[in-house]
Amino acid sequence: MKQICVFLLFFSMAASAQQKQSLSITLENVEYPYPLNFISMSIEGQDVRMAYMDIKPANFNGKCLMLFHGKNFGGYYWTNLIKFFSEKGYRVLVPDQIGFGKSSKPFINYSFHRFAAMNRQLMDTLKIQHAIVMGHSMGGMLASRFALLYPERTVQLILENPIGLEDYRTFVPYASTETMYQTELKTTPESVKKYYQSSYFVKWKPEYDDLVRIASGVSGSSEFPRYAKVAALTSQMIYEQPVIYELPLLKVPVLLLIGTQDKTIVGKARLSPEDQKKFGRYDQLGKQTAARIPGSRLLEFENSGHIPHLEIPEEFIRALEANIK
């Protein structure tokens, strides 16, 4: 499927131009695959802008698919899913959450409840009444919170390797936001790539270097300390605001798409090598989570890690298409 691998072409075209270029903390010099729009909001007395792509198909089937990105990404890495499902007639809505991607990076109290409310506001502004809500990684925690708060707006909840399938507070030692901030300030392309290789992918491919380039390129910006502080604040949000205990309360259809070789743990560096092997076991977490959610459907991919929609795009999209509402 040529269209499924379009993200490879997108990144390879942009790679040479960005390779030696520092990125701004709102990624102005990163080209997104579809036109961007912004919605203005006021949060804790600060004026902010939330970026989003709203892709309207030529032949609308009446359904909207809303995609929530993970912590280390923005809307740009959804390219292949956007193209495939928009061609199938879905309206695809892809926000960059506040604090991420091309959206503003304010110093605020970050919370999944607030994120969910902002995405509902975005839907209201665009006059979208219902959506299939899909979240990857951190976006899975947000999508779950959205479905819990607004089940009447959620046609289906789809979770692609969500983090938070275990309560990190119970085994990862606490670190203050200041400590995490100091760690974020040490970000380098080498440290990002090492983490991605150890947790995210089964086998490294050259095209994944472009994900590293975007994730680490902001470290060369004069505003990187702001970016690092926001990254620490959102890490603390993930650590302190588990959603796992409320998953049994979900009242919407739930589809779990799990790459079983994922080894992601939030706060992994604060664990001993022995404990790192005990947790982040998605070969177990997927089954445990499906058992928590009445009526959920679990699809596992044994040949994938944290990001199946990029690592095994054809297989992933076939499975998703067959099970989307």
Secondary structure, 3 states (H helix, E strand, C coil): CHHHHHHHHHHHHHHHHHCCCCCCCCCCCCCCCCCCEEEEEEECCEEEEEEEEEECCCCCCCCEEEEECCCCCCHHHHHHHHHHHHHCCCEEEEECCCCCCCCCCCCCCCCHHHHHHHHHHHHHHCCCCCEEEEEECHHHHHHHHHHHHCHHHEEEEEEECCCCCCCHHHCCCCCCHHHHHHHHCCCCHHHHHHHHHHHCCCCCCHHHHHHHHHHHHHHHCCCHHHHHHHHHHHHHHHHHCCCHHHHHHCCCCEEEEEECCCCCCCCHHHCCHHHHHHCCCHHHHHHHHHHHCCCCEEEEECCCCCCHHHHCHHHHHHHHHHHCC
